[in-house]
Amino acid sequence: MESDDKSVNELTHQIENLPWDDAIPLHTGTRNKELLDPHLHFVNPIGPDAAASVLSSRQEQMFPTLPQREIDRTRAFGKEMQWAAGEVMFTMGHASPGLVIMLKGHVRVVRRDAIGRIHRVFEYHVGQFLGEIAQLFGHPSLGDGLVVEDTTAIVIDSLDLRRLLVMEAELGEKIMRALLLRRVGLIERGSGPVLIGDSTDGRVIALQDLFRRNSYPYSLIDAREDPETATLLQRVSATAADFPIVICPDGTVLRAPDENRVARTLGWLPDFDPSHTYDVAIVGAGPAGLAAAVYAASEGLSVAIFDSWGPGGQAGTSARIENYLGFPAGISGQALTGRAYVQAQKFGVHISIPTRIKLLRCDCMPLQVELEDGKRVASHTVVIASGAAYVRPSIAGLEQLTGRGVFFGTSPVEAELCRGLEVVVVGGGNSAGQGVVYLASHAKHLHLIIRGKSLDEHMSQYLIDRITRLPNVTLYTATEVVALTDDEAGLSHIACEGPNGLLSFSVRHLFLFTGAEPNTGWLKDCSVETDAKGFVLTGTSARTGYDNATQALETTVRGVFAIGDVRYGSIKRVSAAVGEGAAVVAQIHGALNERQVLAQTARASDPVAQT
């Protein structure tokens, strides 16, 4: 394992001995004025096809040179600092000073992965700036900054960088686009942590999905196929029994870690001030929760958002959403929610992902969200946006095969595993339809199983039309999966019962899109009421006397709201969830104003407070 404390001379030696095509001169690349959504490239960070890499076509937007008038506008947000030639400005895996705007000098940035393989080298000169999305929240750097010549620069920390992006809209757009594209480049090249393990292992797949959902660069070493695995394991003093292994940018080796440990080690999770009270705490970072976070934070409210996995919710697994307003060519769920996630960062939302919520304490004021580790976050209002999860049907053998060939929903990671193979998909709703269209482009043949008599019962017509034209999809109606069997590798056989009797498939991959049940287990010990299925009651369904014009999203507890799929009576569409996320902010303002009036009244009637 190479140390992050290696000398500048050692790093410089590695750089000078790189092949020429591994070093990108700052101003090379073709000009391309077409606005490309960088988030579309987040879906396959380790894919083999790099021919369409944005690195070759977006160089000018990735590394703009700011004119003097724009540099002068940044001075109010930062401070001037100096480094001598030979110093290290920042080191991978450790905090960087912030966004660095070059006034004088020359800095070389080396992008490498956690085992020291150098992926890219960038040169920065006067008028250019150093940084990527990590700088929005002061997360650890994903590269090494080496000062080649005496350098003077304006340094803007994460808080002031977010202020700049909001207050200087035109300049902020230029900076934000560069930061996004640089993160895309890191993802394409696999800079950052290294994941070692069997690529078919459910734990490895889960960690890949964690990185993908959080738009974080990584690389995978498949222990089954890579001949250097044994040597690498010796270097990190590990064995195959430790799989999966994550080697972090700061050199830390994590053996069979859970998602929370990975996130904490990589510096994703913020430290919450126990004395601070937020205006609103949002539980769930799907479309509804992200919309609420963006609108609330943009209106000046202090916002914290929590999610147990990653931004996007079920929408984040959609291969392509084609009926969302403003995207006539469609947009992937990851791209749509990825944009919202960056917007939330831009407006200063405190994001804690992945973080599981243990319970909501609504018998105190302010309200308290208790995390799984026992820490509590205080907030004047709470928004329940925890969404719904796919129902786990009663199928023999399901539990032990989840993650070992059986998946709920799909992502590019799982889709790549079934390339050229036969797969089975269960479900007749829109999510299943989108999954079928996406998986059919990877699989040799796809068997679609539904309990109903036809797809017309629950699926949109445009998806039905597309599926019927796919030559490698076979539909089985009035059919149910009844049992699963496995071998050492995982799922091996699926038994079904249909109108003509028993039916079986010898396949390695089963994708389930089997209805939804609300994620409301964490509400069981509070006064928020749900219906018999667990969906949260709001408005007049929750309490007689509520005004549906101003309190339609408030639950049985004042100051606690519910939006999106978790809410009873909600429309299960991405656009509806986003609309509720926007609408709830006005109701939050009403609750906050009411609380302020009550507090002032209490102080006025308290003789001790008056003295």
KOLLOVO-230315 format. One line per field, with one value per residue (C-alpha): residue number from 1; residue in one letter; x, z, y. Coordinates in steps of 0.25 Angstrom, whole numbers. Example, Ala and Ser with C-alpha at 12.3 -4.5 7.8 and 13.67 -1.06 7.14 Angstrom:
KOLLOVO-230315
i	(1; 2)
aa	(A; S)
c1	(49; 55)
c3	(31; 29)
c2	(-18; -4)
***
This chain:
KOLLOVO-230315
i	(1; 2; 3; 4; 5; 6; 7; 8; 9; 10; 11; 12; 13; 14; 15; 16; 17; 18; 19; 20; 21; 22; 23; 24; 25; 26; 27; 28; 29; 30; 31; 32; 33; 34; 35; 36; 37; 38; 39; 40; 41; 42; 43; 44; 45; 46; 47; 48; 49; 50; 51; 52; 53; 54; 55; 56; 57; 58; 59; 60; 61; 62; 63; 64; 65; 66; 67; 68; 69; 70; 71; 72; 73; 74; 75; 76; 77; 78; 79; 80; 81; 82; 83; 84; 85; 86; 87; 88; 89; 90; 91; 92; 93; 94; 95; 96; 97; 98; 99; 100; 101; 102; 103; 104; 105; 106; 107; 108; 109; 110; 111; 112; 113; 114; 115; 116; 117; 118; 119; 120; 121; 122; 123; 124; 125; 126; 127; 128; 129; 130; 131; 132; 133; 134; 135; 136; 137; 138; 139; 140; 141; 142; 143; 144; 145; 146; 147; 148; 149; 150; 151; 152; 153; 154; 155; 156; 157; 158; 159; 160; 161; 162; 163; 164; 165; 166; 167; 168; 169; 170; 171; 172; 173; 174; 175; 176; 177; 178; 179; 180; 181; 182; 183; 184; 185; 186; 187; 188; 189; 190; 191; 192; 193; 194; 195; 196; 197; 198; 199; 200; 201; 202; 203; 204; 205; 206; 207; 208; 209; 210; 211; 212; 213; 214; 215; 216; 217; 218; 219; 220; 221; 222; 223; 224; 225; 226; 227; 228; 229; 230; 231; 232; 233; 234; 235; 236; 237; 238; 239; 240; 241; 242; 243; 244; 245; 246; 247; 248; 249; 250; 251; 252; 253; 254; 255; 256; 257; 258; 259; 260; 261; 262; 263; 264; 265; 266; 267; 268; 269; 270; 271; 272; 273; 274; 275; 276; 277; 278; 279; 280; 281; 282; 283; 284; 285; 286; 287; 288; 289; 290; 291; 292; 293; 294; 295; 296; 297; 298; 299; 300; 301; 302; 303; 304; 305; 306; 307; 308; 309; 310; 311; 312; 313; 314; 315; 316; 317; 318; 319; 320; 321; 322; 323; 324; 325; 326; 327; 328; 329; 330; 331; 332; 333; 334; 335; 336; 337; 338; 339; 340; 341; 342; 343; 344; 345; 346; 347; 348; 349; 350; 351; 352; 353; 354; 355; 356; 357; 358; 359; 360; 361; 362; 363; 364; 365; 366; 367; 368; 369; 370; 371; 372; 373; 374; 375; 376; 377; 378; 379; 380; 381; 382; 383; 384; 385; 386; 387; 388; 389; 390; 391; 392; 393; 394; 395; 396; 397; 398; 399; 400; 401; 402; 403; 404; 405; 406; 407; 408; 409; 410; 411; 412; 413; 414; 415; 416; 417; 418; 419; 420; 421; 422; 423; 424; 425; 426; 427; 428; 429; 430; 431; 432; 433; 434; 435; 436; 437; 438; 439; 440; 441; 442; 443; 444; 445; 446; 447; 448; 449; 450; 451; 452; 453; 454; 455; 456; 457; 458; 459; 460; 461; 462; 463; 464; 465; 466; 467; 468; 469; 470; 471; 472; 473; 474; 475; 476; 477; 478; 479; 480; 481; 482; 483; 484; 485; 486; 487; 488; 489; 490; 491; 492; 493; 494; 495; 496; 497; 498; 499; 500; 501; 502; 503; 504; 505; 506; 507; 508; 509; 510; 511; 512; 513; 514; 515; 516; 517; 518; 519; 520; 521; 522; 523; 524; 525; 526; 527; 528; 529; 530; 531; 532; 533; 534; 535; 536; 537; 538; 539; 540; 541; 542; 543; 544; 545; 546; 547; 548; 549; 550; 551; 552; 553; 554; 555; 556; 557; 558; 559; 560; 561; 562; 563; 564; 565; 566; 567; 568; 569; 570; 571; 572; 573; 574; 575; 576; 577; 578; 579; 580; 581; 582; 583; 584; 585; 586; 587; 588; 589; 590; 591; 592; 593; 594; 595; 596; 597; 598; 599; 600; 601; 602; 603; 604; 605; 606; 607; 608; 609; 610; 611)
aa	(M; E; S; D; D; K; S; V; N; E; L; T; H; Q; I; E; N; L; P; W; D; D; A; I; P; L; H; T; G; T; R; N; K; E; L; L; D; P; H; L; H; F; V; N; P; I; G; P; D; A; A; A; S; V; L; S; S; R; Q; E; Q; M; F; P; T; L; P; Q; R; E; I; D; R; T; R; A; F; G; K; E; M; Q; W; A; A; G; E; V; M; F; T; M; G; H; A; S; P; G; L; V; I; M; L; K; G; H; V; R; V; V; R; R; D; A; I; G; R; I; H; R; V; F; E; Y; H; V; G; Q; F; L; G; E; I; A; Q; L; F; G; H; P; S; L; G; D; G; L; V; V; E; D; T; T; A; I; V; I; D; S; L; D; L; R; R; L; L; V; M; E; A; E; L; G; E; K; I; M; R; A; L; L; L; R; R; V; G; L; I; E; R; G; S; G; P; V; L; I; G; D; S; T; D; G; R; V; I; A; L; Q; D; L; F; R; R; N; S; Y; P; Y; S; L; I; D; A; R; E; D; P; E; T; A; T; L; L; Q; R; V; S; A; T; A; A; D; F; P; I; V; I; C; P; D; G; T; V; L; R; A; P; D; E; N; R; V; A; R; T; L; G; W; L; P; D; F; D; P; S; H; T; Y; D; V; A; I; V; G; A; G; P; A; G; L; A; A; A; V; Y; A; A; S; E; G; L; S; V; A; I; F; D; S; W; G; P; G; G; Q; A; G; T; S; A; R; I; E; N; Y; L; G; F; P; A; G; I; S; G; Q; A; L; T; G; R; A; Y; V; Q; A; Q; K; F; G; V; H; I; S; I; P; T; R; I; K; L; L; R; C; D; C; M; P; L; Q; V; E; L; E; D; G; K; R; V; A; S; H; T; V; V; I; A; S; G; A; A; Y; V; R; P; S; I; A; G; L; E; Q; L; T; G; R; G; V; F; F; G; T; S; P; V; E; A; E; L; C; R; G; L; E; V; V; V; V; G; G; G; N; S; A; G; Q; G; V; V; Y; L; A; S; H; A; K; H; L; H; L; I; I; R; G; K; S; L; D; E; H; M; S; Q; Y; L; I; D; R; I; T; R; L; P; N; V; T; L; Y; T; A; T; E; V; V; A; L; T; D; D; E; A; G; L; S; H; I; A; C; E; G; P; N; G; L; L; S; F; S; V; R; H; L; F; L; F; T; G; A; E; P; N; T; G; W; L; K; D; C; S; V; E; T; D; A; K; G; F; V; L; T; G; T; S; A; R; T; G; Y; D; N; A; T; Q; A; L; E; T; T; V; R; G; V; F; A; I; G; D; V; R; Y; G; S; I; K; R; V; S; A; A; V; G; E; G; A; A; V; V; A; Q; I; H; G; A; L; N; E; R; Q; V; L; A; Q; T; A; R; A; S; D; P; V; A; Q; T)
c1	(0; 6; 6; -2; 10; 19; 29; 27; 39; 33; 20; 27; 36; 23; 17; 29; 29; 15; 11; 8; -7; -9; -6; -16; -11; -20; -25; -26; -39; -49; -59; -73; -84; -95; -100; -99; -104; -92; -100; -104; -89; -91; -99; -87; -74; -66; -72; -62; -68; -60; -61; -71; -64; -67; -53; -49; -61; -63; -49; -52; -64; -57; -44; -49; -40; -46; -45; -39; -53; -59; -46; -49; -63; -58; -49; -61; -63; -49; -35; -22; -12; 2; 10; 25; 30; 31; 20; 7; -5; -15; -14; -24; -32; -30; -38; -34; -34; -46; -47; -34; -34; -20; -14; 1; 9; 7; 0; 0; -12; -10; -23; -20; -27; -26; -15; -6; -10; -9; -21; -19; -10; -15; -7; -13; -8; -13; -28; -32; -38; -35; -47; -58; -72; -65; -62; -76; -76; -62; -61; -47; -39; -39; -25; -12; -8; 7; 12; 22; 25; 22; 7; -2; -17; -31; -36; -51; -56; -69; -78; -74; -73; -88; -91; -83; -91; -104; -100; -92; -102; -94; -80; -86; -92; -78; -72; -83; -82; -67; -69; -79; -71; -59; -66; -71; -57; -53; -64; -60; -46; -49; -41; -43; -46; -43; -53; -48; -57; -65; -73; -85; -85; -97; -89; -80; -92; -98; -85; -84; -99; -95; -84; -93; -105; -96; -89; -75; -63; -57; -51; -54; -44; -51; -44; -49; -42; -31; -17; -11; -22; -13; -1; -10; -16; -2; 1; -11; -10; -23; -29; -41; -48; -48; -56; -62; -50; -50; -37; -40; -32; -25; -20; -30; -33; -48; -51; -65; -70; -85; -90; -90; -75; -71; -78; -72; -58; -59; -64; -78; -86; -86; -84; -97; -96; -105; -108; -113; -128; -132; -144; -147; -142; -145; -145; -144; -136; -145; -151; -161; -150; -140; -150; -154; -140; -136; -148; -147; -132; -133; -143; -134; -138; -127; -129; -124; -127; -125; -126; -122; -116; -114; -122; -132; -141; -148; -148; -133; -134; -142; -134; -142; -154; -161; -173; -166; -169; -158; -150; -156; -145; -146; -137; -131; -136; -121; -119; -132; -129; -114; -117; -126; -116; -105; -116; -118; -103; -102; -113; -106; -114; -107; -108; -106; -105; -106; -112; -123; -133; -137; -149; -156; -158; -170; -174; -164; -161; -153; -156; -144; -140; -132; -121; -118; -105; -114; -110; -122; -124; -134; -143; -155; -162; -160; -164; -166; -162; -157; -164; -168; -160; -163; -172; -164; -174; -176; -166; -159; -144; -145; -138; -125; -124; -127; -114; -109; -117; -130; -131; -142; -142; -129; -117; -106; -98; -108; -111; -96; -96; -107; -101; -103; -111; -126; -133; -147; -154; -167; -176; -187; -186; -178; -165; -165; -168; -156; -147; -151; -148; -134; -130; -135; -123; -113; -120; -120; -135; -144; -156; -167; -176; -189; -201; -211; -217; -210; -200; -212; -216; -205; -195; -194; -197; -184; -177; -186; -184; -169; -169; -177; -167; -155; -152; -145; -156; -167; -179; -185; -199; -207; -193; -187; -173; -174; -160; -146; -134; -119; -105; -91; -92; -106; -119; -120; -135; -148; -161; -174; -189; -197; -210; -204; -198; -183; -173; -158; -146; -131; -126; -116; -124; -138; -142; -155; -164; -175; -183; -179; -180; -177; -164; -171; -165; -158; -171; -176; -173; -178; -192; -192; -204; -204; -215; -215; -204; -195; -197; -197; -210; -210; -219; -234; -231; -222; -230; -243; -242; -230; -231; -227; -223; -212; -210; -212; -199; -198; -200; -207; -195; -194; -181; -179; -182; -183; -180; -178; -181; -181; -193; -207; -215; -202; -201; -189; -182; -169; -175; -186; -175; -167; -180; -183; -168; -170; -184; -180; -170; -181; -188; -175; -174; -188; -184; -171; -179; -189; -177; -171; -184; -186; -172; -173; -187; -180; -169; -178; -186; -174; -170; -156; -153; -158; -148)
c3	(0; -4; 7; 5; 12; 0; -4; -15; -22; -22; -28; -38; -43; -45; -53; -62; -65; -70; -84; -91; -93; -78; -76; -81; -85; -79; -92; -101; -106; -116; -114; -112; -108; -107; -93; -88; -75; -68; -58; -70; -69; -54; -57; -61; -54; -58; -71; -82; -93; -91; -105; -103; -91; -87; -84; -99; -102; -90; -87; -88; -79; -69; -68; -71; -70; -62; -67; -57; -55; -50; -42; -35; -32; -24; -15; -6; -3; 0; 5; -2; 2; -3; -5; -8; -19; -14; -4; -4; -6; -2; -1; -6; 6; 14; 15; 4; 6; -3; -17; -21; -31; -37; -37; -39; -41; -45; -38; -43; -38; -39; -39; -34; -28; -14; -18; -24; -39; -46; -55; -59; -57; -58; -59; -54; -56; -54; -56; -54; -41; -34; -28; -31; -24; -12; -9; -7; 7; 10; 7; 6; -7; -18; -23; -19; -21; -24; -24; -36; -35; -24; -24; -19; -20; -14; -6; -3; 7; 5; 13; 5; -8; -7; -4; -17; -25; -21; -20; -33; -42; -56; -50; -41; -53; -59; -47; -44; -58; -57; -43; -48; -61; -52; -43; -56; -60; -47; -48; -62; -58; -45; -36; -21; -13; -18; -16; -16; -16; -25; -34; -33; -17; -12; -3; -14; -22; -11; -9; -23; -23; -11; -19; -31; -24; -17; -30; -24; -32; -29; -36; -35; -35; -38; -29; -38; -50; -47; -46; -37; -26; -18; -18; -14; -3; 3; 2; 10; 20; 16; 11; 3; 16; 18; 5; 1; 4; 2; 1; 4; -1; 12; 12; 22; 19; 22; 23; 20; 24; 24; 16; 28; 32; 17; 17; 31; 27; 13; 21; 15; 29; 35; 50; 56; 66; 78; 82; 68; 64; 49; 43; 36; 36; 24; 25; 11; -1; -12; -22; -11; 0; -10; -15; -1; 3; -9; -8; 7; 7; -5; 3; 15; 24; 31; 26; 29; 20; 24; 15; 19; 5; -5; -12; -22; -15; -24; -35; -35; -40; -52; -65; -73; -69; -81; -76; -67; -72; -79; -83; -97; -99; -85; -74; -65; -50; -46; -55; -50; -35; -37; -41; -30; -20; -25; -24; -10; -7; -14; -5; 8; 12; 22; 16; 24; 15; 18; 31; 37; 46; 59; 63; 63; 76; 75; 90; 92; 86; 78; 71; 71; 60; 67; 58; 59; 67; 77; 73; 73; 63; 67; 58; 58; 47; 41; 27; 26; 11; 14; 2; 0; -2; -11; -4; -1; -6; 1; -8; -2; -2; -4; 8; 6; -8; -7; -13; -18; -31; -26; -27; -24; -35; -44; -46; -56; -47; -47; -62; -65; -58; -67; -80; -90; -80; -78; -67; -60; -57; -48; -48; -56; -52; -58; -50; -56; -70; -69; -63; -75; -85; -79; -76; -89; -95; -87; -86; -96; -93; -82; -76; -71; -61; -56; -47; -55; -69; -77; -75; -78; -63; -57; -68; -76; -91; -96; -88; -93; -107; -105; -98; -109; -119; -112; -119; -107; -97; -94; -85; -76; -70; -58; -53; -40; -34; -24; -20; -22; -21; -21; -22; -17; -27; -23; -30; -39; -42; -41; -40; -45; -45; -57; -64; -71; -58; -53; -60; -58; -62; -60; -58; -49; -48; -43; -42; -34; -36; -27; -21; -10; 5; 13; 20; 33; 43; 50; 53; 62; 75; 72; 70; 55; 51; 38; 31; 33; 22; 29; 20; 27; 29; 26; 24; 27; 27; 39; 47; 47; 46; 37; 26; 13; 6; 16; 24; 14; 16; 31; 40; 53; 60; 58; 51; 45; 30; 20; 5; -7; -7; 8; 9; 9; -4; -11; -26; -29; -39; -39; -43; -32; -22; -26; -26; -12; -8; -13; -7; 7; 9; 9; 20; 28; 28; 34; 45; 48; 48; 58; 67; 67; 71; 82; 87; 88; 95; 105; 108; 109; 120; 127; 138; 139; 124; 125; 135)
c2	(0; 13; 24; 37; 44; 40; 51; 61; 55; 41; 46; 55; 43; 34; 46; 48; 33; 32; 29; 42; 38; 37; 52; 62; 76; 86; 92; 80; 73; 77; 88; 84; 95; 85; 84; 70; 65; 60; 51; 42; 37; 33; 20; 12; 16; 4; 1; -3; 6; 20; 24; 34; 40; 54; 56; 58; 67; 76; 80; 94; 94; 85; 94; 108; 120; 131; 146; 156; 162; 148; 146; 159; 155; 143; 151; 155; 140; 135; 139; 139; 129; 125; 112; 110; 101; 87; 88; 79; 87; 75; 60; 49; 44; 57; 70; 80; 95; 98; 103; 109; 120; 122; 136; 132; 120; 105; 93; 79; 70; 55; 47; 33; 21; 16; 6; 17; 14; 28; 31; 45; 57; 71; 84; 97; 111; 126; 128; 114; 107; 94; 86; 77; 73; 69; 83; 87; 80; 80; 65; 58; 61; 51; 55; 60; 75; 77; 92; 92; 107; 118; 119; 130; 127; 131; 119; 118; 109; 100; 109; 122; 114; 110; 125; 129; 119; 125; 140; 140; 132; 133; 131; 120; 113; 112; 107; 97; 91; 89; 83; 73; 69; 67; 57; 50; 49; 43; 33; 29; 27; 20; 29; 28; 15; 1; -10; -24; -37; -46; -37; -47; -46; -39; -31; -26; -22; -14; -6; -3; 1; 10; 17; 18; 24; 34; 38; 34; 29; 15; 4; -11; -22; -35; -46; -57; -52; -42; -49; -39; -41; -50; -40; -29; -36; -39; -24; -20; -32; -38; -51; -56; -58; -43; -40; -31; -21; -6; 1; 16; 28; 30; 16; 10; -4; -8; -23; -27; -14; -9; 3; 12; 9; 12; 25; 29; 26; 33; 46; 46; 47; 61; 63; 69; 80; 75; 89; 93; 92; 91; 98; 85; 70; 62; 47; 41; 46; 41; 51; 57; 58; 65; 74; 79; 80; 89; 98; 99; 102; 112; 120; 121; 110; 101; 87; 73; 61; 47; 34; 20; 17; 28; 39; 35; 25; 16; 26; 25; 11; 15; 13; 23; 32; 37; 44; 54; 69; 75; 63; 59; 49; 43; 43; 33; 33; 34; 46; 53; 51; 53; 67; 70; 64; 74; 85; 82; 82; 96; 102; 97; 85; 76; 62; 50; 38; 26; 28; 20; 26; 19; 27; 40; 47; 55; 57; 68; 82; 83; 70; 60; 50; 39; 32; 17; 20; 28; 42; 52; 63; 74; 81; 90; 82; 68; 63; 48; 45; 31; 25; 11; -2; -14; -24; -37; -48; -61; -70; -82; -79; -64; -59; -66; -63; -48; -42; -55; -55; -49; -34; -24; -13; -12; -4; -4; -12; -24; -22; -23; -37; -43; -38; -50; -58; -62; -55; -54; -42; -42; -30; -23; -8; 3; 0; -14; -9; 1; -10; -20; -10; -7; -22; -27; -18; -27; -41; -52; -54; -49; -56; -46; -52; -45; -50; -42; -46; -35; -23; -13; -14; -6; -2; 10; 8; 14; 3; -8; -4; -4; -18; -24; -20; -26; -40; -45; -44; -54; -51; -61; -56; -62; -68; -67; -71; -82; -86; -83; -93; -90; -96; -91; -79; -74; -75; -87; -90; -83; -91; -84; -88; -84; -87; -99; -104; -104; -96; -95; -87; -90; -76; -68; -55; -51; -37; -34; -22; -27; -15; -6; -5; 8; 10; 14; 5; 16; 23; 12; 19; 33; 39; 39; 31; 22; 14; -1; -3; 7; 19; 32; 40; 54; 66; 63; 48; 51; 61; 67; 82; 82; 92; 84; 97; 100; 87; 76; 70; 71; 58; 55; 62; 77; 81; 67; 65; 54; 54; 45; 30; 28; 37; 31; 35; 40; 38; 29; 37; 44; 57; 56; 54; 66; 74; 70; 73; 87; 89; 85; 96; 106; 98; 97; 112; 113; 103; 111; 124; 118; 112; 126; 133; 122; 124; 140; 138; 129; 138; 150; 142; 138; 148; 142; 143; 157; 161)
***
